[in-house]
Amino acid sequence: MIRELKKPFTYDKIKLDPSQNKKDQGKKIEWKAAGETLYRLWTYVSRKPTLFYLVIFMVVASSALGLLGPYLIGMTIDEYIVKSDSEGLMSRLWMLVLVFVLYSISLFLQNYWMIGIAQTTVNQMREDLFQHFHRLHIAFFDKRQHGELMSRVTNDIENVSSTLNSSVIQVVSSVLTLIGTVVVMLTLSPLLTAITLLIIPIMLVSIRWITSRTSKLFKLQQKNLGELNGYVEEVISGQKLVKAYSREERVIEEFVEKSDRLKKSGYWAQTITGFIPKVMNLLNNASFAVIAFVGGIFAINGYITIGVMVIFAEYARQFTRPLNDLANQFNTLLSAIAGAERVFDILDEVEEEADEDNVFTEQLKGKVEFKNVSFGYEEGEAHTLHQVSFVANRGETIALVGPTGAGKTTLINLVSRFYDPDEGEIQLDGKNSLTISRHVLRRQMGFVLQDTFLFQGTILENIRYGRLNATDEEVIEAAKKANAHSFIERLPEGYQTKISHDGGGISHGQKQLLAIARAFVSSPRILILDEATSSIDTITELKIQEALGRLMDGRTTFVIAHRLNTIRKADQIIVLKEGRILEQGSHEELVKAKGFYYGLG
């Protein structure tokens, strides 16, 4: 929570000028990455090929109809208005009405169908990302801000959605309109077409200069947005601690700093991108003026008719409009690519190794044995556990004692297979734990932790989370065994009382009783208790101890405790220090030895 404030963000700190870096190499990598991202997006979009082809057909139809309208207007001038043919004029007007009606219908259908494709696409991406989260190793979440990960599921995918809703159609339509316009213009007047095409190099140079700077800024904007979301989630989750230490001003300062960085990166990204339509409009108007002037001279001298000049002037504007539209789409497109890259970065994370095919799938009895187990969280760094060996027989209670950082939680993580040992072997009922699938193992484990996590929902649903197919009667029976039934019955709606995700409205002790009830429902063979009676009043502690006694009966139990009076009856106490077993034995044996454990008392 306490961080050193960084220097404010400034535009000149970003190396936007390619000459400051390895220009050519950086460009190739950047465009290659963008191309790969677009291809991966296409693999999602193309999952509904029929609907997508219908959209393309409607885009082609609308582009053709859009080109046909100005052509008919010009021909109407030459064939009917100049010749004062009112009857022919009316028939041509009805034809124009039909063209514009069909044009509007094609626009509606292509947008309607494309929205469906876009929503299906981002929905699938969102589902893939969320499912992938659950296939990642627990170490991935230990190293990431949860709010930043949430930002990828929401903000980044929403950017992709906005782009697919509008940009795909716009890009295809603009390209088709450009091609069609050039073909017709060449047919009408190659010389005027050549004059019109002179504007393209200026446009391309302008767009290239602008987009070379904005692509980096849009990536930075998405990165800053993810960091801000992560910080907000962290502060809101730790709001009690913030207030307890009166750090409101500090967190506000940090929030303002991060928000300011997001504002500035967004400001420069939008500002520089905003130059594109301004430049394009300027070039568009200049091109139209030149064509009108040259075309007027040609018409006066009889090289072309007035109708052809009108057609050409309108086509000249239609020629620059698609270029303008394409330039404007860079804003949305770059933002979407940046968001999609962040989503695919997560999807490319290596999943936790699948072990569903492991041979051992039977019911566990509960014997756990560590054989010279060593483990470290980071590859290449010092181990957290060193050559740990012990045996926990079925139904025994094993207490883990030691100072902070001794390796107690790490040992539990290994038993639960949240991590696997680097060296040595953990055996369950004589079988290597690596041969037992994580699903089978954890389905037979129960957890009552110091910080009880409750989901938003009813109390009944929170207890049933231990075993989703448990009946209401089984849930109530588990609550009775956990000494939770009486306080639940006193709640306004009993078991149907809704609680927030942090269990607001009920005490810490009551949360622990619900966690014990949840463990009873799961009927585990191995039980993990992590300082389950800390910060509890005396009366509630007695209820919890009584409930835990019932829960531990006949189950292999690992207890992490700092208060020695809670583990006196443990069958075996393991004293850890700096990742090594310092002492091992019953309470009486360790007290008689007058070693490290004796000093803890």
C-alpha positions as CSV (number, residue, x, y, z in Angstrom):
1,M,0.0,0.0,0.0
2,I,2.9,2.4,0.8
3,R,4.8,3.3,-2.3
4,E,7.3,5.9,-3.4
5,L,5.5,8.4,-5.6
6,K,6.8,8.5,-9.1
7,K,7.6,11.5,-11.2
8,P,4.6,12.8,-13.2
9,F,4.1,11.5,-16.7
10,T,5.1,13.7,-19.5
11,Y,4.8,13.3,-23.3
12,D,8.5,13.8,-24.0
13,K,9.4,10.8,-21.8
14,I,7.9,8.5,-24.4
15,K,10.3,7.8,-27.3
16,L,7.8,8.5,-30.0
17,D,10.3,9.4,-32.6
18,P,11.4,6.2,-34.3
19,S,14.9,7.7,-34.8
20,Q,15.4,7.5,-31.1
21,N,15.2,3.7,-31.2
22,K,16.2,1.0,-33.7
23,K,13.8,2.3,-36.2
24,D,13.4,-0.4,-38.8
25,Q,13.6,-3.3,-36.4
26,G,11.1,-1.8,-34.0
27,K,8.7,-1.1,-36.8
28,K,8.8,-4.6,-38.2
29,I,8.2,-6.1,-34.8
30,E,5.3,-3.7,-34.0
31,W,3.5,-4.3,-37.3
32,K,4.1,-8.0,-37.2
33,A,2.6,-8.1,-33.7
34,A,-0.4,-6.1,-34.9
35,G,-0.8,-8.4,-37.9
36,E,-0.8,-11.5,-35.6
37,T,-3.3,-9.9,-33.3
38,L,-5.7,-9.0,-36.2
39,Y,-5.3,-12.6,-37.5
40,R,-6.3,-14.0,-34.1
41,L,-9.3,-11.7,-34.0
42,W,-10.3,-13.0,-37.4
43,T,-10.2,-16.6,-36.1
44,Y,-13.0,-15.5,-33.7
45,V,-15.0,-13.5,-36.2
46,S,-14.9,-16.3,-38.8
47,R,-16.7,-18.7,-36.5
48,K,-19.9,-17.5,-38.1
49,P,-18.9,-17.5,-41.8
50,T,-22.4,-17.4,-43.3
51,L,-23.5,-14.3,-41.4
52,F,-20.1,-12.7,-42.0
53,Y,-20.4,-13.3,-45.8
54,L,-23.9,-11.8,-45.7
55,V,-22.4,-8.7,-44.1
56,I,-19.8,-8.5,-46.8
57,F,-22.4,-8.9,-49.5
58,M,-24.4,-6.0,-48.0
59,V,-21.3,-3.9,-47.8
60,V,-20.6,-4.6,-51.5
61,A,-24.2,-3.7,-52.3
62,S,-24.2,-0.5,-50.3
63,S,-20.9,0.6,-51.8
64,A,-22.2,-0.1,-55.4
65,L,-25.4,1.8,-54.6
66,G,-23.5,4.6,-53.1
67,L,-21.5,4.9,-56.3
68,L,-24.5,4.6,-58.5
69,G,-26.4,7.5,-57.0
70,P,-24.0,10.3,-58.1
71,Y,-23.6,8.7,-61.5
72,L,-27.3,8.8,-62.1
73,I,-27.5,12.4,-60.9
74,G,-24.8,13.5,-63.4
75,M,-26.4,11.5,-66.2
76,T,-29.8,13.0,-65.3
77,I,-28.4,16.5,-65.8
78,D,-27.0,15.7,-69.3
79,E,-29.9,13.6,-70.5
80,Y,-32.9,15.3,-69.0
81,I,-32.3,18.7,-67.3
82,V,-30.1,20.2,-70.1
83,K,-32.7,18.9,-72.7
84,S,-35.7,20.1,-70.5
85,D,-37.2,16.6,-70.6
86,S,-39.5,16.7,-67.6
87,E,-41.1,13.2,-68.2
88,G,-37.7,11.5,-68.4
89,L,-36.6,13.5,-65.3
90,M,-39.5,12.1,-63.2
91,S,-38.7,8.5,-64.2
92,R,-35.0,9.0,-63.3
93,L,-36.0,10.6,-60.0
94,W,-38.1,7.5,-59.1
95,M,-35.0,5.4,-60.0
96,L,-32.9,7.5,-57.7
97,V,-35.5,7.1,-54.9
98,L,-35.3,3.3,-55.3
99,V,-31.4,3.4,-55.3
100,F,-31.3,5.4,-52.0
101,V,-34.0,3.2,-50.3
102,L,-32.0,0.1,-51.2
103,Y,-28.9,1.8,-50.0
104,S,-30.4,2.6,-46.6
105,I,-31.7,-1.0,-46.3
106,S,-28.3,-2.5,-47.1
107,L,-26.7,-0.2,-44.5
108,F,-29.2,-1.3,-41.8
109,L,-28.8,-5.0,-42.5
110,Q,-25.0,-4.9,-42.6
111,N,-24.9,-3.0,-39.3
112,Y,-27.5,-5.2,-37.7
113,W,-25.7,-8.4,-38.6
114,M,-22.3,-7.1,-37.8
115,I,-23.4,-6.1,-34.3
116,G,-24.5,-9.8,-33.8
117,I,-21.1,-11.0,-35.0
118,A,-19.3,-8.5,-32.8
119,Q,-21.2,-9.4,-29.6
120,T,-20.8,-13.2,-30.3
121,T,-17.1,-12.7,-30.9
122,V,-16.3,-10.7,-27.7
123,N,-18.6,-13.0,-25.7
124,Q,-16.5,-15.9,-26.9
125,M,-13.3,-14.1,-26.1
126,R,-14.5,-13.2,-22.7
127,E,-15.5,-16.8,-22.0
128,D,-12.2,-18.1,-23.3
129,L,-10.3,-15.6,-21.1
130,F,-12.3,-16.4,-18.0
131,Q,-12.0,-20.1,-18.5
132,H,-8.2,-19.7,-19.1
133,F,-7.9,-17.9,-15.8
134,H,-9.1,-21.1,-14.1
135,R,-6.5,-23.2,-16.0
136,L,-3.6,-21.1,-14.9
137,H,-1.2,-21.9,-12.1
138,I,-1.9,-20.3,-8.8
139,A,1.5,-18.6,-9.1
140,F,0.2,-16.5,-11.9
141,F,-2.4,-14.8,-9.6
142,D,0.2,-14.4,-6.8
143,K,2.2,-12.1,-9.1
144,R,-0.6,-10.0,-10.7
145,Q,-2.9,-7.3,-9.5
146,H,-6.4,-8.7,-9.5
147,G,-7.9,-5.4,-10.7
148,E,-5.5,-5.3,-13.6
149,L,-6.7,-8.7,-14.6
150,M,-10.3,-7.6,-14.3
151,S,-9.5,-4.7,-16.6
152,R,-8.6,-7.2,-19.4
153,V,-11.9,-9.0,-19.1
154,T,-13.9,-5.8,-19.2
155,N,-12.2,-2.7,-20.6
156,D,-9.9,-4.3,-23.1
157,I,-12.5,-6.6,-24.5
158,E,-15.0,-3.7,-24.7
159,N,-12.5,-1.9,-26.9
160,V,-12.5,-4.9,-29.2
161,S,-16.3,-4.9,-29.2
162,S,-16.5,-1.2,-30.2
163,T,-14.1,-1.7,-33.1
164,L,-15.9,-4.7,-34.5
165,N,-19.3,-3.0,-34.3
166,S,-18.2,-0.2,-36.5
167,S,-14.6,-0.3,-37.9
168,V,-14.8,-3.6,-39.8
169,I,-17.7,-2.5,-41.9
170,Q,-16.2,1.0,-42.3
171,V,-12.8,-0.4,-43.5
172,V,-14.3,-2.8,-46.0
173,S,-16.8,-0.3,-47.3
174,S,-14.1,2.4,-47.7
175,V,-11.8,0.1,-49.6
176,L,-14.6,-1.0,-52.0
177,T,-15.7,2.6,-52.4
178,L,-12.1,3.6,-53.3
179,I,-11.7,0.9,-55.9
180,G,-15.1,1.6,-57.5
181,T,-14.6,5.3,-57.5
182,V,-11.2,5.1,-59.2
183,V,-12.6,2.7,-61.9
184,V,-15.5,5.0,-62.7
185,M,-13.3,8.2,-62.6
186,L,-10.8,6.6,-65.0
187,T,-13.7,5.8,-67.4
188,L,-15.0,9.4,-67.3
189,S,-11.7,11.3,-67.4
190,P,-8.2,9.9,-66.9
191,L,-6.7,13.4,-66.7
192,L,-8.9,14.5,-63.9
193,T,-8.4,11.2,-62.2
194,A,-4.6,11.7,-62.2
195,I,-5.1,15.1,-60.7
196,T,-7.3,13.6,-57.9
197,L,-4.8,10.9,-57.2
198,L,-2.0,13.4,-56.5
199,I,-3.5,13.9,-53.0
200,I,-2.8,10.2,-52.0
201,P,0.9,10.5,-51.3
202,I,0.3,13.6,-49.1
203,M,-2.4,11.7,-47.2
204,L,-0.3,8.6,-46.7
205,V,2.7,10.5,-45.4
206,S,0.5,12.4,-43.0
207,I,-1.2,9.3,-41.7
208,R,2.1,7.4,-41.4
209,W,3.6,10.2,-39.4
210,I,0.7,10.4,-37.0
211,T,0.0,6.7,-36.5
212,S,3.7,5.9,-35.9
213,R,3.3,8.0,-32.7
214,T,-0.2,7.0,-31.6
215,S,0.2,3.2,-31.6
216,K,2.6,3.4,-28.7
217,L,0.4,5.9,-26.9
218,F,-2.7,3.7,-27.2
219,K,-0.8,0.7,-25.7
220,L,0.4,3.0,-22.9
221,Q,-3.1,4.2,-22.3
222,Q,-4.4,0.6,-21.9
223,K,-1.5,-0.2,-19.6
224,N,-2.2,2.8,-17.4
225,L,-5.9,2.0,-17.4
226,G,-5.2,-1.6,-16.2
227,E,-2.8,-0.2,-13.5
228,L,-5.4,2.3,-12.3
229,N,-8.1,-0.4,-12.1
230,G,-5.8,-2.7,-10.2
231,Y,-5.0,0.1,-7.7
232,V,-8.7,1.0,-7.2
233,E,-9.5,-2.7,-6.6
234,E,-6.6,-2.9,-4.1
235,V,-7.6,0.2,-2.2
236,I,-11.3,-0.6,-2.0
237,S,-10.5,-4.1,-0.8
238,G,-8.2,-2.7,1.9
239,Q,-10.4,0.2,2.8
240,K,-10.5,-0.8,6.5
241,L,-6.7,-0.8,6.7
242,V,-6.5,2.5,4.9
243,K,-8.8,4.1,7.5
244,A,-7.2,2.3,10.4
245,Y,-3.9,3.9,9.6
246,S,-5.4,7.2,8.4
247,R,-3.8,6.8,5.0
248,E,-6.6,8.4,3.0
249,E,-4.6,11.3,1.8
250,R,-1.7,9.0,0.8
251,V,-3.9,6.7,-1.3
252,I,-5.7,9.8,-2.8
253,E,-2.3,11.1,-3.9
254,E,-1.3,7.8,-5.5
255,F,-4.7,7.6,-7.2
256,V,-4.3,11.1,-8.5
257,E,-0.8,10.3,-9.8
258,K,-2.0,7.2,-11.6
259,S,-5.2,8.9,-12.9
260,D,-3.1,11.8,-14.1
261,R,-0.8,9.4,-16.0
262,L,-3.8,7.8,-17.7
263,K,-5.3,11.2,-18.5
264,K,-2.0,12.4,-20.1
265,S,-1.4,9.2,-22.1
266,G,-5.1,9.3,-23.3
267,Y,-4.8,13.1,-24.0
268,W,-1.8,12.7,-26.3
269,A,-3.2,9.6,-28.0
270,Q,-6.5,11.3,-28.7
271,T,-4.9,14.6,-29.6
272,I,-2.4,13.3,-32.1
273,T,-5.0,11.0,-33.6
274,G,-7.3,14.0,-33.8
275,F,-5.0,15.5,-36.3
276,I,-5.9,12.9,-38.9
277,P,-9.5,14.1,-39.7
278,K,-8.4,17.7,-39.7
279,V,-5.6,17.0,-42.2
280,M,-7.9,14.8,-44.2
281,N,-10.7,17.4,-44.3
282,L,-8.2,20.1,-45.4
283,L,-6.8,17.9,-48.2
284,N,-10.4,16.8,-49.1
285,N,-11.5,20.4,-49.6
286,A,-8.4,21.4,-51.5
287,S,-8.9,18.4,-53.8
288,F,-12.5,19.3,-54.4
289,A,-11.6,22.9,-55.2
290,V,-8.9,21.8,-57.7
291,I,-11.3,19.4,-59.4
292,A,-14.1,21.9,-59.6
293,F,-11.8,24.5,-61.1
294,V,-10.1,22.2,-63.6
295,G,-13.4,20.4,-64.4
296,G,-15.1,23.8,-65.0
297,I,-12.5,24.8,-67.5
298,F,-12.9,21.4,-69.3
299,A,-16.7,21.9,-69.4
300,I,-16.4,25.4,-70.7
301,N,-14.1,24.2,-73.5
302,G,-16.3,21.3,-74.3
303,Y,-13.9,18.5,-73.2
304,I,-16.6,17.1,-70.9
305,T,-20.2,17.8,-70.2
306,I,-21.7,19.6,-67.2
307,G,-23.1,16.3,-65.9
308,V,-19.8,14.5,-66.1
309,M,-18.2,17.4,-64.2
310,V,-20.8,17.1,-61.5
311,I,-20.3,13.3,-61.3
312,F,-16.5,13.8,-61.2
313,A,-16.7,16.5,-58.5
314,E,-18.9,14.2,-56.4
315,Y,-16.7,11.2,-57.0
316,A,-13.7,13.3,-56.1
317,R,-15.3,14.0,-52.7
318,Q,-16.3,10.3,-52.4
319,F,-12.7,9.4,-53.2
320,T,-11.3,11.3,-50.3
321,R,-14.2,10.5,-47.9
322,P,-13.2,6.8,-47.7
323,L,-9.6,7.8,-47.1
324,N,-10.8,10.1,-44.4
325,D,-12.9,7.3,-42.9
326,L,-10.0,4.9,-42.9
327,A,-7.8,7.5,-41.2
328,N,-10.5,8.1,-38.6
329,Q,-10.7,4.4,-37.9
330,F,-7.1,4.3,-36.8
331,N,-8.1,5.8,-33.5
332,T,-10.5,2.9,-32.7
333,L,-8.4,0.3,-34.5
334,L,-5.2,1.0,-32.6
335,S,-7.1,1.0,-29.3
336,A,-8.7,-2.3,-30.1
337,I,-5.4,-3.9,-31.2
338,A,-3.8,-2.7,-27.9
339,G,-6.7,-4.2,-25.9
340,A,-6.7,-7.4,-27.9
341,E,-3.0,-7.8,-27.4
342,R,-3.5,-7.6,-23.7
343,V,-6.2,-10.2,-23.8
344,F,-4.1,-12.6,-26.0
345,D,-1.1,-12.0,-23.6
346,I,-3.1,-13.7,-20.9
347,L,-4.4,-16.4,-23.3
348,D,-0.8,-17.2,-24.2
349,E,0.2,-17.8,-20.6
350,V,1.1,-21.4,-20.0
351,E,-1.7,-23.3,-18.4
352,E,-1.3,-25.4,-15.4
353,E,-0.2,-28.9,-16.6
354,A,-3.3,-31.0,-17.0
355,D,-3.4,-34.1,-14.9
356,E,-6.9,-35.5,-15.3
357,D,-5.5,-38.7,-16.7
358,N,-3.4,-39.4,-13.6
359,V,-3.8,-43.0,-12.6
360,F,-4.9,-42.6,-9.0
361,T,-8.5,-41.5,-8.7
362,E,-9.7,-43.5,-5.6
363,Q,-11.0,-42.2,-2.3
364,L,-8.1,-41.1,-0.2
365,K,-7.6,-42.4,3.3
366,G,-5.5,-39.5,4.6
367,K,-1.9,-40.6,5.1
368,V,0.5,-37.9,4.0
369,E,4.3,-38.3,3.8
370,F,7.0,-35.8,2.9
371,K,10.3,-37.3,1.6
372,N,13.2,-34.8,1.4
373,V,11.0,-32.1,-0.1
374,S,12.6,-28.8,-1.2
375,F,10.7,-26.0,-2.9
376,G,11.2,-22.4,-4.1
377,Y,8.7,-20.0,-5.5
378,E,11.1,-18.5,-8.1
379,E,13.4,-20.5,-10.3
380,G,17.0,-19.8,-9.6
381,E,16.3,-18.3,-6.2
382,A,16.9,-19.8,-2.7
383,H,14.4,-22.5,-1.7
384,T,11.7,-21.7,0.8
385,L,11.6,-25.3,2.1
386,H,14.7,-27.4,2.5
387,Q,14.8,-31.2,2.7
388,V,11.5,-31.5,4.7
389,S,10.6,-35.0,5.8
390,F,7.7,-36.2,8.1
391,V,4.8,-38.6,8.2
392,A,1.2,-37.7,9.0
393,N,-0.8,-40.9,9.6
394,R,-4.5,-41.2,8.8
395,G,-6.6,-39.2,11.3
396,E,-3.7,-37.5,13.0
397,T,-3.5,-33.8,13.7
398,I,-0.2,-32.2,12.6
399,A,0.5,-28.7,14.0
400,L,2.8,-26.4,12.1
401,V,4.6,-23.9,14.3
402,G,7.3,-21.3,13.6
403,P,8.0,-17.7,13.0
404,T,6.7,-15.7,10.0
405,G,8.4,-16.9,6.8
406,A,9.3,-20.3,8.3
407,G,7.5,-22.1,5.5
408,K,4.2,-23.1,7.1
409,T,1.9,-21.8,4.4
410,T,4.3,-23.1,1.7
411,L,4.1,-26.6,3.2
412,I,0.2,-26.4,3.0
413,N,0.4,-25.1,-0.6
414,L,2.4,-28.3,-1.4
415,V,0.0,-30.6,0.3
416,S,-2.9,-28.9,-1.7
417,R,-0.9,-29.1,-4.9
418,F,-1.2,-25.3,-5.5
419,Y,2.5,-25.8,-6.1
420,D,4.6,-29.0,-6.7
421,P,7.9,-29.7,-5.1
422,D,11.2,-29.0,-6.9
423,E,12.9,-31.9,-5.2
424,G,11.8,-34.9,-3.2
425,E,8.4,-36.4,-3.1
426,I,5.0,-36.0,-1.4
427,Q,3.1,-39.3,-0.9
428,L,-0.6,-39.6,-0.3
429,D,-1.6,-43.1,0.9
430,G,1.7,-44.3,-0.4
431,K,1.2,-42.8,-3.9
432,N,3.2,-39.9,-5.3
433,S,1.0,-36.8,-5.2
434,L,1.9,-36.1,-8.8
435,T,0.0,-39.2,-9.8
436,I,-3.2,-37.9,-8.2
437,S,-5.1,-35.3,-10.2
438,R,-5.6,-32.0,-8.5
439,H,-9.3,-32.2,-8.9
440,V,-9.5,-35.6,-7.2
441,L,-7.2,-34.4,-4.4
442,R,-8.8,-31.1,-3.6
443,R,-12.3,-32.6,-3.8
444,Q,-11.2,-34.6,-0.7
445,M,-9.7,-31.6,1.1
446,G,-11.4,-29.0,3.4
447,F,-10.1,-25.5,4.2
448,V,-10.9,-23.3,7.2
449,L,-8.6,-20.3,6.8
450,Q,-7.9,-17.2,8.9
451,D,-9.5,-14.9,6.4
452,T,-12.8,-16.6,5.4
453,F,-14.0,-15.8,1.9
454,L,-17.7,-15.7,1.3
455,F,-19.4,-15.2,-2.0
456,Q,-22.2,-12.8,-2.7
457,G,-25.4,-14.9,-2.3
458,T,-27.4,-16.6,0.4
459,I,-25.9,-18.4,3.5
460,L,-27.3,-21.6,2.1
461,E,-25.4,-21.2,-1.1
462,N,-22.2,-20.3,0.7
463,I,-22.3,-23.4,2.8
464,R,-23.3,-25.6,-0.2
465,Y,-20.2,-24.4,-2.1
466,G,-18.3,-27.2,-0.3
467,R,-20.4,-29.7,-2.3
468,L,-22.7,-28.3,-4.9
469,N,-25.0,-31.3,-5.0
470,A,-25.7,-31.3,-1.2
471,T,-29.3,-31.1,-0.3
472,D,-30.9,-28.4,2.0
473,E,-31.1,-31.0,4.8
474,E,-27.4,-31.8,4.5
475,V,-26.5,-28.1,4.5
476,I,-28.6,-27.6,7.7
477,E,-27.1,-30.6,9.3
478,A,-23.6,-29.4,8.5
479,A,-24.5,-26.0,10.0
480,K,-25.6,-27.7,13.2
481,K,-22.4,-29.6,13.5
482,A,-20.5,-26.4,13.0
483,N,-22.5,-24.6,15.7
484,A,-23.7,-22.1,13.1
485,H,-27.4,-23.2,13.0
486,S,-28.5,-21.1,16.0
487,F,-27.2,-17.7,14.7
488,I,-28.4,-18.4,11.2
489,E,-31.9,-19.1,12.5
490,R,-31.8,-15.6,14.2
491,L,-31.1,-13.9,10.9
492,P,-34.0,-12.1,9.2
493,E,-34.4,-14.7,6.4
494,G,-32.5,-17.6,8.0
495,Y,-30.6,-19.7,5.5
496,Q,-31.9,-17.5,2.7
497,T,-30.3,-14.4,4.1
498,K,-28.2,-12.7,1.4
499,I,-24.7,-11.6,2.3
500,S,-22.1,-9.6,0.4
501,H,-18.9,-11.1,-1.0
502,D,-17.0,-9.9,2.1
503,G,-19.6,-11.2,4.5
504,G,-20.7,-7.7,5.6
505,G,-23.4,-7.8,8.3
506,I,-22.0,-10.9,10.2
507,S,-19.1,-11.1,12.6
508,H,-15.7,-12.6,11.9
509,G,-16.5,-15.5,14.2
510,Q,-19.7,-16.2,12.4
511,K,-17.9,-16.3,9.1
512,Q,-15.6,-18.9,10.6
513,L,-18.5,-21.0,11.7
514,L,-19.9,-20.8,8.1
515,A,-16.5,-21.9,6.8
516,I,-16.5,-24.9,9.1
517,A,-20.0,-25.8,8.0
518,R,-18.8,-25.6,4.4
519,A,-16.0,-28.0,5.3
520,F,-18.5,-30.4,6.9
521,V,-20.6,-30.4,3.7
522,S,-17.5,-31.3,1.6
523,S,-16.7,-34.3,4.0
524,P,-13.0,-34.1,3.4
525,R,-10.3,-36.7,4.2
526,I,-7.6,-34.0,4.7
527,L,-8.3,-30.8,6.6
528,I,-6.4,-27.6,6.5
529,L,-6.8,-25.1,9.4
530,D,-4.9,-21.8,9.2
531,E,-5.2,-20.0,12.5
532,A,-8.9,-20.5,12.5
533,T,-9.5,-19.1,15.9
534,S,-7.5,-15.9,15.7
535,S,-9.2,-12.5,16.5
536,I,-12.3,-14.3,18.0
537,D,-14.0,-13.5,21.2
538,T,-13.8,-16.1,24.0
539,I,-17.4,-17.4,23.7
540,T,-17.3,-17.7,19.9
541,E,-13.8,-19.3,20.2
542,L,-15.3,-22.1,22.4
543,K,-18.0,-22.7,19.8
544,I,-15.4,-22.8,17.0
545,Q,-13.1,-25.1,19.0
546,E,-16.0,-27.5,19.7
547,A,-17.0,-27.5,16.0
548,L,-13.5,-28.0,14.9
549,G,-13.2,-30.9,17.2
550,R,-16.1,-32.6,15.5
551,L,-14.7,-31.7,12.1
552,M,-11.2,-33.0,12.8
553,D,-12.4,-36.3,14.2
554,G,-11.1,-39.1,12.0
555,R,-9.5,-36.7,9.5
556,T,-5.9,-36.0,8.8
557,T,-5.5,-32.4,9.9
558,F,-2.8,-29.8,9.3
559,V,-3.1,-26.8,11.7
560,I,-1.2,-23.6,11.3
561,A,-1.2,-21.8,14.7
562,H,0.7,-19.2,16.5
563,R,-1.0,-19.7,19.9
564,L,0.4,-22.8,21.5
565,N,-2.7,-23.4,23.6
566,T,-4.6,-24.3,20.4
567,I,-2.3,-27.2,19.5
568,R,-1.5,-28.9,22.8
569,K,-3.5,-31.9,21.8
570,A,-2.0,-32.3,18.4
571,D,-0.6,-35.8,17.7
572,Q,2.5,-34.2,16.2
573,I,4.0,-30.7,16.3
574,I,6.4,-29.7,13.6
575,V,8.6,-26.7,14.4
576,L,9.8,-24.9,11.2
577,K,12.4,-22.2,11.0
578,E,13.9,-20.8,7.8
579,G,12.3,-23.6,5.7
580,R,13.7,-26.5,7.8
581,I,12.3,-28.8,10.4
582,L,13.9,-27.7,13.7
583,E,12.0,-29.9,16.1
584,Q,9.3,-32.5,15.9
585,G,7.2,-34.4,18.4
586,S,4.2,-34.1,20.8
587,H,3.7,-31.0,23.0
588,E,5.0,-32.9,26.1
589,E,8.1,-34.2,24.2
590,L,9.0,-30.7,22.9
591,V,8.5,-29.0,26.2
592,K,10.8,-31.6,27.9
593,A,13.4,-31.0,25.2
594,K,13.5,-27.3,26.2
595,G,14.4,-26.3,22.7
596,F,13.0,-23.7,20.3
597,Y,9.4,-24.7,20.9
598,Y,9.8,-24.4,24.6
599,G,11.0,-20.8,24.1
600,L,7.9,-20.0,22.2
601,G,5.8,-20.7,25.3
